[in-house]
Every structure is written in C-alpha cells, then in structure tokens.
Amino acid sequence: MKKKNTFFDFIHYRFDNFMARGTVNLIVGLALVNIIFVLLMSVILYSANLLPSDNSLHHHLGESFWLVLNNSIDTGNVIAAKSWKLRILLLIVTLAGIFSVSTLIGILSSGIEKKLENLRKGDSRVIENEHIVILGWSLQVITIVKELVQANSNKANSCIVILSEHDKTSMDDTLNNITLPRNVRLVSREGNPADMADLSLVSVGTSRSIIILKLPEENAEIQLVKTLLAILNIPRTSKKPYHIVTQVQNQNNLDIIDIIGHGQVETILANDIISRLIAQTARQSGLSLVYKELLSFYGNEIYFQKESRLEGLTYREAILAYNSSVVIGIQQINGKIWLNPPMERMLEEGESLIFISEDDDTIKFSTISPVPIDERAIHTGSNDSLKAENTLILGSSDRISYIVKQLEEYVLAGSSVTIVANFPQEEVDFSIKSLSLEKQSVDYIQGDITNRKFLEDLDIANYDNIIVLCNREIDPQTADAQIMVALLQLRNIADRHNLSLRIVSEIIDEENEPLAQAARPDDFVIGEQLISLVLAQVSEQKDLSAVFSELFTPEGSEIYLKPVTDYVHVDYPLNFYTIAEAATRRGESAIGYRRQMDSRNQSNSYGVVINPHKNTLIDFKREDTIIVLSENNS
C-alpha cells in the first residue's frame, strides 16, 4: 500500500534540498531560523510585559527584540534579570544562542576547510595553449615528465598538465621531487580522463600533444576507446588536428583506434616492443642500453633535416658527409621512412635525411677533406659463430609467448627454449603448435626461480641465453625483489662453477636499477621505462612513430651489435670514418660502438658510445662491438 505524503514530508524534502546546496545555503538557513526564533521570543517577552522597569529600557517591541538578540550571544542579561520569569525566558534564549553559534562555527569551519581542499585540489580550469597533457597515472609518469622537461628546457614557456583519478595531493608530492627549469611548469588536476568535463578542465582543445598512459584495469583497452572518443568530441581551437600518443597492449585493437582517430592517434604496441627488445637483448647484450640512449632526450636524439646540397648524391656519400652526426635513413616526400636504404640510393629533391645528433644545430657538413679512411684496416669478415641456440626463460609473465615468438624471428633451426614458471603445467599451453614455431622446440618446467637447489638442478651451463622475467601481476617492488634474488642465485652458481652465462633480466621500477646492477646481469630491460621514452619522443615529434615502428619490427633494418673484427683489423687506433666506410661495404649504417672493458662501468655508459666524432682515433680491442643498422645479424 502506497504511503500518503504528509505536509511534514513535503517540508522535510524541501528543507533537505535547500540545505544540500552548500555552505552558503546552510548559513542562510541557520540565519533564518535564528531570526524567526528571536522574533518569537521577542513577542513573548513583549506580550508578557517582562521587560525591566528601569529608565534604561522603554516598553516596546523593538527593545524586546534587541534584548533577546543580545542575550542569544551574551549570557550577562540572565544574571542581571530580577524576575524569575525573565531569567527562565532569557536562559532559553541563551541556550538556543549557544546551539546556534556553535552550529554556525561548525558550518563555517567545514565550509572553509572544504574550500581550501578544493583550492588545493585545483578545480580551476587550466588556461594554457600549446601545452602537453598527460592522462593517467602510473610508474611511467616520472620518466615521461623528466624527459619532457628536458625536451622543453630550451623553449620560452612550456607547461605539462597531468589529469588523473589519483589523489592530487599525492601527485603533487611526487612531482615536487622533479627539478624544473624556470620556463617549465607542472600542473596537476584530479579527474576522469574519459570525462569530457574533466578533459575540458585541462584544455585538451588547445594542447600541443596528449599522452594517454596505460590503465591498470582489465578493461583498459575499452577505457582507452572511451577516452579517445571523449577527447575527439572536444573541438580544437586551431586548425591543427589532435596529436595523441598512447600505448596499446593488444594488436587487435589497432583497427578500432584507427577508425576513431582518423590519423590523429599514434599507437605504441607496448608488449610487442618490450618482448622484441628482450628477445634481441638476450642474444646481444647491450642493446637495451643503445635504445635507452637513442630514446632519451639526454644525449643524442633522432632528427629530420632536408639537405638540398646532397640531392643527387648517394646514401653512402651522405653518411660520410658529417663528422659530428650519424645518418641513418631517408624520409621520402610522401612521409615514408626508409632506414638504412641501399648505399647507392640517391637523395631526391624534397626528401629529408634522418640523423642521430646531439642537437639539431649540431647537424653540419664536415669540413674535413678528403675523408680520412684507412683502407689498410678494412676487411670484409664474416660471422661464422652463428649456431642453433638454447634459451632458458625464468619467471611467470604474460610476455612469455610474445618473447618465444620474437626469438623465432632470429634463431637458427634446431634451437630450443625452456620455460620455467610457477604455473601448473595443465594451465599453460606453450606447445610448438600454439606458438606457431618452426625453428625451436619448447619444454616447460614448473618451479620456483628463487630456489637455489631448483636452479642448480636446471644445469644452466647448457643454455646460451638466460632471460629472467618479472611477474607484473603482483606488487612491482615484490616482483623486482624476486628478480634480484634469482639473479644473485644464478651469478653465485656461475661463479662457483666457473661458468660464463649471458643473463638478461627484466625489472619494473627504474628506481631499482642500481640494485639490479648489483646482481650483475649482462643486461637488463626496464620495459615500462623504454615505453615511457618512446611515448615522450613521439609526443614531441610525430614522425618518430614511423622510425620506431621500423626499428621494432623484423621487416627492414634493426640495430645490432657486431664484432669489430668483422669490419676492421684492430692492430692500431682507427677513426670512425674508417668504421663507417667498412659498414657501408656490408650494406650497414654504423651509429656507434661498445667497449667491453667498460661494460660494467655506469659512469662510462656501460661502454656504449653513440654518434662518436668520426675523426677521433679509437683504440679498439678484439672483444669490442660496432653498433649498426642492418637488415640481418649475419
């Protein structure tokens, strides 16, 4: 049976609505109640003729109102009253006044505190133009912000705005640890990146670029689509389209993003890039260091520049035309990227060269003539050490299948991979058929990779490459700690049995890098950090997306570290012009080298040198490697 609404219900409902409108309404409501109460008590006082009969008060309603109002604030009149009726009435007024004033103080205190909290949360609209917007919050934020600060340090007025559902106070506390130049500002706002009102709060319509971080939820890709739809439904204030950069875990989602984005969204396939890098680094230590150098805004970077003076000359001639910069490819008129093209490919009108250089103003023609190439040192050696490889993968990770598939692109037939994780065997499918393998066989062993006896029983001496993966489904610090325990155990086993192992490890938090180095892996891959670097680079220069796409795919040219003895004799010091010429004769673009004696020296970048001045003499050792862009590793 439906209950009939009473007049009291109606008044109660209206009162609740009125009071729910905020602090101002609460104060107004309290004031009205107090005025009505004071008026009522004034009428009672006047009607009962209870005013004192001294000459200081005249017997009329105004004096009654004034006495009641004062007594609601000051209790002195209760004591001064001579009549008990007047004392009782004024006591009631005083008690009501105490309640009223206490309530008012509470409302004001709460309102002021709420306002201060809102001010601290920054609920004002961001008034910026050509700023960078980061949507989301994760371990990647610090790396991205540091890189963007470095990239914009030479610009007059730069602003980086972060919108996240993370607590603003916590965000600000973290961001305050970043040293900022005077021309760069950091602004944070708390809100939902998929909400159009919150996106308008950070003025995405006037932004220069937008970076969307990976969301931690299971339906992260769906949330990404919602965020993109929200952004693209906010009109731009300029004719320039949106420049949005985001990472995607599943390649199957690229089609829907392309449909939504209309060419305004650059996607980074995070799992694919990290898995390929781990697979490549497992086979050639030092590769992650090379990528970290190229992807960071500290040191050498990738630039595009038109060179009309080289039009009609070959790519080989362009390589030797610069002393302090490295040429790595050509950007064609239609925007297509061609890394390490054929050496006899001529530069056509309107095309740009792709460089690695310290800055865009360091890309200058060499004045050294003739080019000092030592023909005596050059020889066309070959790598006869290629053979089938046995790879051991340790750790529970959702990247295992990706990595095994990437290894398939590089290893020779007859190779094998052994996977060790704590999944029960019936829960995993790492069969040759499910992974579409032709060159590798697969074995699976369930076990604890931090257990010393278990690791010794694996007979690790039989493996050419060892990959230690972290479990990204648990707390990052716990996952990294497990990796370091496993590494320490492996190194101790290797030292005790005098084994030479090639170990590559993956860590999540870059703050744990010094600890990972203490565990002495041959190399380590900080996957989230590298993806952060890619996001930052592409947000600053859209064309780099195509460059990275070619570098991180098996088609076309990739980066390799090859023995220096495959290129030159190392009987005496040589300049890098000679190395570059030797590489061109193998159809490769040399971009640097690695000194093995510095491979554990952090202050010397672990031996990695990118874009050396070509006229400087270098005393190579037989164990050193040359870093090249090449179509294969033979």
C-alpha positions in Angstrom: 0.0 0.0 0.0 1.4 3.4 -1.0 2.0 5.7 1.9 0.4 9.1 1.5 2.8 12.0 1.7 2.2 14.4 4.6 2.8 18.1 4.8 5.7 17.4 7.1 7.2 15.1 4.4 6.9 17.8 1.8 8.5 20.4 4.1 11.3 17.9 5.1 12.1 17.1 1.5 12.2 20.8 0.5 14.4 21.6 3.5 16.8 18.8 2.7 17.1 20.1 -0.9 17.7 23.6 0.3 20.4 22.6 2.9 22.2 20.2 0.4 23.1 23.1 -1.9 26.2 24.0 0.0 27.7 26.1 2.8 26.1 29.4 1.8 22.6 27.8 2.0 23.4 26.3 5.4 24.4 29.7 6.8 21.3 31.4 5.2 19.0 28.7 6.6 20.5 28.9 10.1 20.2 32.7 10.0 16.5 32.5 9.0 15.8 30.0 11.8 17.6 32.3 14.3 15.7 35.4 13.2 12.3 33.6 13.5 13.3 32.3 16.9 14.4 35.7 18.2 11.2 37.3 16.8 9.1 34.7 18.5 10.8 35.1 21.9 10.7 38.9 21.5 6.9 38.8 21.0 6.6 36.5 24.1 8.8 38.9 26.1 6.8 41.9 25.0 3.4 40.3 25.5 4.2 39.1 29.0 5.4 42.5 29.9 8.7 41.1 31.4 11.0 43.9 30.4 12.8 45.5 33.4 11.0 48.7 34.7 14.2 50.8 35.0 14.6 54.0 32.9 17.1 52.5 30.5 14.6 50.5 28.7 11.3 51.7 27.1 8.5 49.2 27.0 8.1 48.5 23.2 8.7 45.5 20.8 12.0 46.9 19.4 13.5 46.8 22.9 12.3 43.3 23.4 13.9 42.2 20.1 17.2 43.8 21.0 17.3 42.3 24.5 16.6 38.8 23.1 19.1 39.2 20.3 21.9 40.3 22.7 21.1 37.6 25.1 21.4 34.9 22.5 25.1 35.9 22.2 25.8 37.2 25.7 24.7 35.5 28.9 25.1 38.5 31.1 21.5 39.5 30.9 20.4 36.3 32.6 22.3 37.2 35.7 21.1 40.9 35.6 17.4 39.9 35.3 15.5 40.3 38.6 12.3 38.4 37.6 12.4 34.6 37.5 10.1 34.5 34.5 12.5 36.8 32.7 15.5 34.7 33.8 13.9 31.5 32.6 13.0 33.1 29.2 16.5 34.6 28.7 18.1 31.2 29.7 16.1 29.5 27.0 17.3 32.2 24.5 20.9 31.8 25.7 20.9 28.0 25.3 19.4 28.4 21.8 22.1 31.0 21.1 24.9 28.7 22.2 23.5 26.0 19.9 23.1 28.5 17.0 26.6 30.0 17.4 28.2 26.5 17.8 26.4 25.3 14.6 27.4 28.4 12.7 31.1 28.0 13.7 30.9 24.3 12.7 29.4 25.2 9.3 31.9 28.0 8.7 34.8 25.8 9.7 33.6 22.9 7.5 32.9 25.3 4.6 36.3 26.9 4.8 38.1 23.6 5.1 36.2 22.3 2.0 37.0 25.4 0.1 40.7 25.1 1.0 40.6 21.4 0.0 39.1 22.3 -3.4 41.7 25.0 -3.9 44.4 22.5 -3.1 42.9 20.0 -5.5 42.9 22.7 -8.2 39.4 22.7 -9.5 40.1 25.8 -11.7 40.2 25.4 -15.5 43.7 25.2 -16.9 44.3 28.3 -19.1 47.1 27.2 -21.4 48.0 27.0 -25.1 50.3 24.6 -26.8 50.8 22.6 -23.6 51.3 18.9 -23.1 48.6 16.9 -21.5 49.3 13.5 -19.8 46.2 11.4 -19.0 46.5 8.8 -16.2 49.0 8.0 -13.5 51.5 5.1 -13.2 55.2 4.3 -12.7 55.7 5.8 -16.2 54.8 9.3 -15.2 58.1 10.3 -13.6 60.1 9.1 -16.6 57.8 10.8 -19.1 57.8 14.1 -17.2 61.5 14.2 -16.7 62.0 13.6 -20.5 59.5 16.2 -21.5 61.1 18.7 -19.1 64.5 18.1 -20.7 63.0 18.3 -24.2 61.3 21.7 -23.4 64.1 23.2 -21.3 65.2 25.4 -24.2 61.7 26.8 -25.0 60.4 30.1 -23.7 57.2 29.0 -22.0 56.2 25.3 -21.5 53.6 23.7 -19.4 52.9 20.0 -18.7 49.5 19.2 -17.4 48.5 15.8 -15.7 44.9 14.7 -15.4 44.3 11.6 -13.3 41.9 10.0 -10.9 44.9 9.7 -8.5 44.8 11.9 -5.4 46.1 15.4 -6.4 48.0 15.9 -3.2 49.8 12.6 -3.7 50.5 13.5 -7.3 51.9 16.9 -6.3 54.1 15.4 -3.6 55.6 13.0 -6.2 56.1 15.7 -8.9 57.7 18.1 -6.4 60.8 15.8 -6.4 61.4 16.7 -10.1 63.8 19.7 -10.6 62.2 22.2 -13.0 63.8 25.0 -15.1 62.1 28.3 -14.7 60.5 28.1 -18.1 58.7 24.8 -17.4 55.6 24.5 -15.3 53.9 21.3 -13.9 50.1 21.4 -13.3 48.0 18.5 -12.0 44.3 18.1 -11.8 42.2 15.3 -10.3 39.6 13.9 -12.6 38.4 11.2 -15.0 40.4 11.1 -18.3 37.3 9.7 -20.0 35.0 12.5 -18.9 34.6 15.4 -21.3 34.1 17.9 -18.5 37.3 16.9 -16.8 39.1 16.9 -20.2 37.9 20.5 -20.8 39.2 21.3 -17.3 42.8 20.7 -18.6 42.0 22.4 -22.0 42.8 19.5 -24.3 41.4 21.5 -27.2 44.3 23.9 -27.1 47.0 21.3 -26.3 50.1 20.6 -28.4 50.1 16.9 -27.7 48.3 14.4 -25.5 49.8 11.3 -23.9 47.4 8.6 -22.7 49.0 6.2 -20.2 48.1 2.5 -19.8 45.2 2.0 -17.5 45.6 -0.8 -14.8 42.1 -2.2 -15.2 41.3 -5.4 -17.0 39.1 -3.5 -19.5 41.9 -0.9 -20.1 41.5 -1.0 -23.8 37.8 -0.3 -23.6 38.6 2.7 -21.3 41.2 3.8 -23.8 38.5 3.9 -26.6 36.2 5.9 -24.3 39.0 8.4 -23.5 39.7 8.8 -27.2 36.1 9.4 -28.1 35.8 11.9 -25.3 38.9 13.8 -26.5 37.9 13.8 -30.2 34.5 15.2 -29.3 36.0 18.3 -27.8 36.6 20.9 -30.7 40.0 22.1 -31.4 40.6 25.9 -31.1 43.1 25.8 -34.0 43.1 24.2 -37.4 45.8 21.7 -36.4 44.4 18.2 -35.7 45.0 16.5 -32.3 48.3 14.8 -31.7 47.6 11.9 -29.4 50.1 9.2 -28.4 49.0 6.1 -26.5 50.3 2.6 -25.7 48.2 -0.4 -26.7 48.7 -3.9 -25.3 46.6 -5.9 -27.9 47.3 -5.5 -31.6 43.7 -6.5 -32.3 42.6 -3.1 -31.0 44.5 -1.1 -33.6 41.7 -1.2 -36.2 39.1 0.4 -33.9 41.6 3.0 -32.8 42.4 3.9 -36.4 38.7 4.2 -37.1 38.2 6.5 -34.2 41.4 8.5 -34.5 41.3 9.5 -38.2 45.1 9.8 -38.3 45.2 11.8 -35.0 46.4 8.9 -32.8 49.9 7.4 -32.7 49.8 3.9 -31.1 52.7 2.2 -29.4 52.5 -1.6 -29.2 54.0 -2.0 -25.7 54.0 -5.8 -25.3 55.4 -6.3 -28.8 58.2 -3.7 -28.4 59.3 -4.9 -25.0 59.1 -8.6 -25.9 61.2 -8.0 -29.1 63.7 -6.0 -27.2 64.1 -8.7 -24.5 64.5 -11.3 -27.2 67.1 -9.3 -29.1 69.0 -8.3 -26.0 69.1 -11.9 -24.8 71.1 -12.6 -28.0 73.3 -9.5 -28.0 74.0 -7.9 -24.7 74.0 -4.1 -24.6 71.1 -3.5 -27.0 68.8 -2.1 -24.3 71.5 0.5 -23.4 71.6 1.6 -27.1 67.9 2.0 -27.3 67.8 3.9 -23.9 70.4 6.3 -25.3 68.5 6.9 -28.6 65.1 7.2 -26.9 66.2 9.6 -24.2 66.3 13.4 -24.6 69.6 13.4 -22.7 72.4 13.0 -25.1 71.9 12.0 -28.8 68.5 12.1 -30.4 66.9 11.5 -33.8 66.2 14.4 -36.1 64.9 15.1 -39.6 66.5 17.7 -41.9 66.4 18.5 -45.6 69.8 18.7 -47.3 69.4 20.3 -50.7 73.2 20.2 -51.2 73.2 16.4 -51.1 70.4 16.0 -53.6 71.6 13.7 -56.4 74.3 12.1 -54.2 74.1 8.6 -52.8 73.2 7.5 -49.3 76.8 6.3 -48.9 78.1 9.8 -49.6 75.6 11.3 -47.2 76.9 9.0 -44.4 80.5 10.3 -44.8 79.4 14.0 -45.2 79.1 14.6 -41.5 81.7 14.4 -38.7 79.5 15.1 -35.6 76.2 13.4 -36.7 75.2 10.0 -38.0 72.9 9.5 -41.0 70.6 6.5 -40.5 68.0 6.9 -43.3 65.7 8.9 -45.6 62.3 10.3 -45.2 60.6 10.3 -48.6 58.4 13.0 -49.9 55.3 11.0 -49.0 56.5 10.8 -45.4 57.5 7.1 -45.6 60.6 6.2 -43.5 63.4 4.2 -45.1 66.1 3.3 -42.6 69.4 2.1 -43.9 68.4 2.2 -47.6 70.7 0.7 -50.3 74.0 2.5 -50.3 73.6 3.6 -53.9 70.1 5.1 -53.3 70.2 8.8 -54.4 68.7 11.5 -52.3 65.8 13.1 -54.3 64.5 16.6 -54.2 62.3 17.4 -51.2 63.4 14.3 -49.2 64.9 14.6 -45.7 67.8 12.8 -44.1 67.3 11.1 -40.7 70.1 11.8 -38.3 71.3 10.9 -34.9 72.9 14.0 -33.3 73.3 15.8 -30.0 71.0 18.6 -31.2 69.5 19.9 -34.4 72.0 22.7 -34.5 75.0 20.2 -34.5 74.0 18.7 -37.8 76.6 20.4 -40.0 78.6 19.4 -43.1 82.1 18.2 -42.3 84.9 20.5 -43.4 87.3 17.6 -43.4 88.5 16.8 -46.9 89.5 14.4 -48.1 87.7 12.0 -45.8 90.4 10.2 -43.8 89.6 6.5 -44.4 92.3 3.9 -43.6 91.9 1.3 -46.4 94.5 -0.9 -44.9 92.4 -1.6 -41.9 89.2 -2.5 -43.7 88.3 -6.1 -44.4 85.1 -8.0 -45.2 85.0 -10.6 -42.5 82.0 -12.8 -41.7 80.4 -14.1 -38.6 81.0 -17.8 -38.6 79.8 -18.2 -35.0 76.1 -18.5 -35.7 74.6 -21.7 -34.5 71.4 -23.1 -33.0 70.7 -21.6 -29.6 69.3 -22.9 -26.3 67.4 -20.3 -24.4 66.2 -20.5 -20.8 63.3 -18.3 -19.7 62.7 -18.0 -16.0 59.7 -16.3 -14.4 55.9 -16.0 -14.5 55.0 -13.4 -17.1 52.3 -12.7 -19.6 55.0 -11.8 -22.1 56.5 -15.4 -22.4 54.5 -16.3 -25.5 55.4 -12.9 -27.2 59.1 -13.4 -26.4 59.3 -17.0 -27.7 57.6 -15.8 -30.9 60.1 -13.0 -31.3 63.0 -15.4 -30.7 61.7 -17.4 -33.7 62.5 -14.5 -35.9 66.2 -14.6 -35.1 67.4 -18.1 -34.1 68.5 -20.8 -36.5 66.6 -24.1 -37.0 67.3 -26.7 -34.3 67.2 -24.1 -31.4 65.3 -24.8 -28.2 63.6 -22.8 -25.4 62.9 -24.0 -21.9 60.3 -22.1 -19.9 60.3 -22.2 -16.1 57.4 -20.7 -14.2 55.2 -21.4 -11.2 52.1 -22.1 -13.4 50.8 -25.6 -13.1 51.5 -27.4 -16.4 47.9 -28.0 -17.2 47.2 -24.3 -17.1 49.7 -23.3 -19.8 50.0 -24.0 -23.5 53.5 -23.4 -24.7 53.4 -26.0 -27.5 55.1 -25.6 -30.8 51.7 -25.7 -32.5 50.1 -23.0 -30.3 53.2 -20.7 -30.7 53.5 -21.4 -34.5 57.2 -22.4 -34.1 59.3 -23.9 -36.9 62.9 -23.4 -35.7 62.5 -24.0 -31.9 61.4 -26.8 -29.6 59.7 -26.0 -26.3 59.9 -27.5 -22.9 58.0 -26.4 -19.8 59.1 -26.9 -16.2 57.1 -25.8 -13.1 59.2 -24.4 -10.3 60.4 -21.6 -8.1 63.0 -19.5 -9.8 64.3 -18.1 -6.4 65.0 -21.6 -5.0 68.8 -22.3 -5.1 68.5 -26.1 -5.3 66.0 -25.9 -8.1 68.2 -23.6 -10.1 71.2 -25.9 -9.7 69.2 -28.8 -10.9 68.4 -27.0 -14.2 72.0 -27.4 -15.3 72.2 -23.8 -16.5 75.5 -24.4 -18.2 73.7 -25.9 -21.2 72.0 -22.7 -22.1 73.3 -19.9 -24.4 70.8 -17.3 -23.3 69.1 -16.8 -20.0 66.1 -14.5 -19.6 64.7 -13.6 -16.2 61.2 -12.1 -16.3 59.2 -10.4 -13.6 55.6 -11.0 -12.6 53.7 -7.9 -13.5 50.5 -9.1 -11.7 52.0 -8.6 -8.2 53.4 -5.5 -6.4 56.2 -4.1 -8.5 58.6 -3.9 -5.6 58.0 -7.6 -4.7 58.3 -8.6 -8.4 61.7 -6.8 -8.7 62.9 -8.3 -5.4 62.2 -11.8 -6.7 64.1 -11.0 -9.9 67.1 -9.8 -7.9 67.1 -12.9 -5.7 67.0 -15.1 -8.8 69.9 -13.1 -10.4 72.0 -13.4 -7.3 71.5 -17.1 -7.1 72.4 -17.5 -10.8 75.5 -15.4 -10.5 76.6 -17.3 -7.5 76.1 -20.6 -9.2 78.1 -19.3 -12.2 81.0 -18.1 -10.1 81.2 -21.4 -8.1 81.3 -23.5 -11.2 83.3 -21.0 -13.3 80.6 -20.7 -15.9 80.2 -17.9 -18.5 76.5 -17.1 -18.6 74.7 -14.5 -20.7 71.8 -13.3 -18.5 69.2 -10.7 -19.3 66.7 -9.6 -16.7 63.5 -7.5 -16.7 62.7 -5.1 -13.9 59.6 -2.9 -13.5 60.6 0.1 -11.4 63.6 2.1 -12.7 64.4 3.1 -9.2 65.6 -0.4 -8.6 68.2 -0.2 -11.4 71.2 0.2 -9.0 70.1 -2.9 -7.2 69.7 -4.8 -10.4 73.2 -3.8 -11.4 74.5 -5.1 -8.1 73.0 -8.5 -9.1 75.3 -8.4 -12.2 73.1 -9.3 -15.1 74.8 -8.9 -18.5 71.9 -6.6 -19.4 68.6 -5.5 -18.0 65.4 -4.3 -19.7 63.2 -1.7 -17.9 60.2 -2.2 -20.1 57.9 0.5 -18.7 60.8 3.0 -18.8 61.5 2.3 -22.5 57.9 2.6 -23.4 57.8 5.9 -21.5 60.7 7.2 -23.5 59.0 6.2 -26.8 55.8 8.0 -25.7 57.7 11.1 -24.8 59.7 11.2 -28.1 56.6 10.7 -30.3 54.7 13.3 -28.4 57.4 15.8 -29.3 57.9 14.7 -32.9 55.1 12.7 -34.6 57.3 11.4 -37.5 59.4 9.4 -35.0 56.5 6.9 -34.6 57.3 5.6 -38.1 61.0 5.4 -37.3 60.4 3.4 -34.1 57.9 1.2 -35.9 60.5 0.1 -38.4 63.2 -0.3 -35.7 61.0 -2.6 -33.6 59.6 -4.8 -36.4 61.5 -7.7 -38.0 61.0 -6.3 -41.5 63.6 -3.7 -42.6 66.6 -2.7 -40.7 67.2 -3.2 -36.9 70.0 -2.4 -34.5 72.8 -5.0 -34.0 76.0 -5.1 -32.0 78.6 -7.0 -34.1 82.2 -7.8 -33.5 84.6 -5.0 -34.5 86.8 -7.7 -36.1 84.1 -8.3 -38.7 84.9 -4.8 -40.1 88.5 -3.8 -39.4 91.8 -5.0 -38.1 92.4 -3.7 -34.7 96.2 -3.6 -34.6 96.3 0.2 -34.1 93.9 3.1 -33.4 91.4 3.9 -36.1 88.9 6.7 -36.6 85.2 6.2 -37.0 85.2 7.3 -40.7 87.0 4.0 -41.4 84.4 2.1 -39.4 81.6 3.8 -41.2 83.1 3.1 -44.6 83.6 -0.6 -43.6 80.0 -0.8 -42.6 78.7 0.7 -45.8 80.5 -2.1 -47.8 78.4 -4.6 -45.9 75.2 -2.5 -46.6 75.0 -1.2 -43.0 74.9 2.1 -41.2 77.3 2.4 -38.3 76.0 4.5 -35.4 78.5 3.8 -32.6 80.4 1.2 -30.7 80.7 -0.5 -27.3 83.9 -1.0 -25.3 83.7 -4.3 -23.5 86.1 -3.2 -20.8 83.5 -0.6 -19.7 80.5 -2.9 -19.9 80.0 -2.6 -16.1 81.1 1.0 -15.7 78.0 3.1 -15.3 79.9 6.4 -15.4 81.0 5.4 -18.9 77.5 4.5 -20.1 78.5 0.8 -19.8 80.8 1.2 -22.7 78.1 2.4 -25.2 79.1 5.3 -27.4 76.6 6.6 -29.9 77.5 9.1 -32.6 81.2 9.5 -32.0 83.1 12.2 -33.8 84.3 10.3 -36.9 87.7 12.0 -37.0 88.6 10.9 -33.4 91.0 8.0 -33.1 89.7 5.0 -31.2 91.8 2.2 -29.7 89.6 -0.8 -30.3 90.0 -4.2 -28.7 89.1 -7.5 -30.3 86.2 -8.0 -27.9 84.6 -4.7 -28.7 81.5 -4.4 -30.9 80.2 -2.0 -33.6 76.6 -0.8 -33.3 75.0 -0.8 -36.8 71.7 -0.6 -38.5 71.4 -3.8 -40.6 68.8 -6.0 -42.2 70.2 -9.1 -40.6 72.6 -10.3 -38.0 74.8 -12.4 -40.3 
